[in-house]
Amino acid sequence: ARHEHRTRRLFPCAERKNMGLRFSRVHPPGVWDDLEASSPGVRRVPSAMGRDADAAADITTRSFAGTATCAPELLLDWALGEELNGKWDHPDRAKHIGWSMRLATQAALRHGPRRAVFLATAPGASEPGAACTVRFLPGKISASAEGWMYLWEILMRSGSPPFDAKNGMSRRMQAAEDAINAAHAKHAPGPHVNVQLMAVAPEYQGKKLCSLLMRAVSKVADKHGLPCYLETSGLRNARIYERFGYETVEVVVVRDPKKPDAPTYDDFYAMVRPPARS
């Protein structure tokens, strides 16, 4: 879901069908170049350094960590384990989630033009309140290529993850990642747009910033005739994405691989949006 510094204008002419969707083999050069200009209130993070990159990581971390009044990202919450579930002010909660979100954001900003991070600002606000990490994939996601890319980022920049191996957190985090990659590869076998991370800061919930970003991404995908793919946790979030044309193609169950009797996470949705017909 990232690398590729060079762009190829065309892939071999071929088409595939999956879940009723048609995938074109055309690679749109500069796929994200027009999104900012066509979407007032949205701006692209220009580089991996600076205030906008920090803001994207901070928004995503606080959104996914949750608060007493804003739900967390539920799959991550499951992976953190009982010791941190609902412990909104526990420093380890933000530390663990923050490491993951910074890694994903930095990788998107450093590994080629097919990946991008966008910020959305509410009318009258001085700071952004939502962040969206997206990528154009010319074919099925390669879990091994993604793994090597993240390993490079870990070794060169972010350092080792702070996850607690004693309580199974690192094991559950890996199980979540494996489930995400498997669902992605299964349901998006051809060229597509992937909404990797969509986050709204707790204080900006209900300001329609998610809608602003999701509609901007859909507009780009429709322009190039590309389907979109994402995963989300919880029926409430799935219902939100349905408003933007996404359909659930699978409800995934995530298990602790070493504790078959431990609680599973069974509210994880793989969703696909076909390109709008012109």
Secondary structure, DSSP 4 states (H G I P E B T S, - for coil): ----SS--SEEEEEEEEETTEEEEEE--TTTTTTHHHHSTTEEE---SSSHHHHHHHHHHHHHHH--SSS---HHHHHHH-TTTTT-TT-HHHHHHHHHHHHHHHHHHHHS-TTEEEEEE--TT-SS--EEEEEEEESSS--HHHHHHHHHHHIIIII-S----TTTTHHHHHHHHHHHHHHHHHHH--SSEEEEEEEEE-GGGTTSSHHHHHHHHHHHHHHHTT--EEEEEESHHHHHHHHTTT-EEEEEEEE--TT-TTSPPEEEEEEEEEPPPP-
